Amino acid sequence: MRFHNPSIPQRQADARSIITDPKPDHTASLRLLAWATLKAERGQTVCQRRLQTKPIQADRQVA
C-alpha cells in the first residue's frame, strides 16, 4: 500500500488555504493541524502540553 505524501510547497498551500478560507466542512481538528503544519514549516515549535489543556469544543453544532 502506498501513501500519498504531498511535497512541502503543496502541504503549505493546503494548510494556508484551510486557515485563510475556512469552510463549513473544515473541522476544528483540521484547522489545528493546518496551523501546526504552518508553524512547523517555519521552524517554530508547537507546545503540545498547551494544546492538550485547551478546552475541547465540538467540531460541529448539531441542531
N, C-alpha and C positions, 0 to 999 in steps of 0.2 A: 504494500500500500504506500502510495506517495502522497505527501502532504504538500500543498502549495505554500511556499514561503515567499511573500512579496518582497521585492527589493526595498531597501531603506527609503529611497525617494517616494516610492508608491505607498509605503507604510505611513510616511509623514503626511502625504497628501490625503490619504484616507482618514487619518486621525484629525488632521486640520479641518477637513470637511465636516466631520462629526461634531467637533467643538464649535465651529463658526456657524454652522447651519443645522441645528438640531431638528430632527423630525419626530413626529409623534411615536414612531416605532423604535426610536433610539432609547434604550433603557438607561437608567442611572448608572448601571454597571458598565455599559458600553461606553458612556461618556467618561466615566472614571478611568477606564482602560486607555481611552484615547488621550486623555490628559496625561496619564503616566507615561505613555509612549512618547509624547512630545517632550516631556521633561527628560526622559532617558536619552533621547536623541540629541538633546542639547548638553548632555553630560551632567545634568542635575540629578539629585537623588530624591527619592520619594520615601518618606518615613512611614513604613508600614504600620508601626505601632499607632501613629496618629490616625491612619485610615481605619484601623480596627476599632478605635474608640469612637469614631463618628457614629451618630445615631443611624440606625438602619431605617431607610424610608422605602416605602413601596415604590416599585418601578412605575406602576400604572395605577390609576384610580379605577375602581370598579363601581359603576353606577347601579 
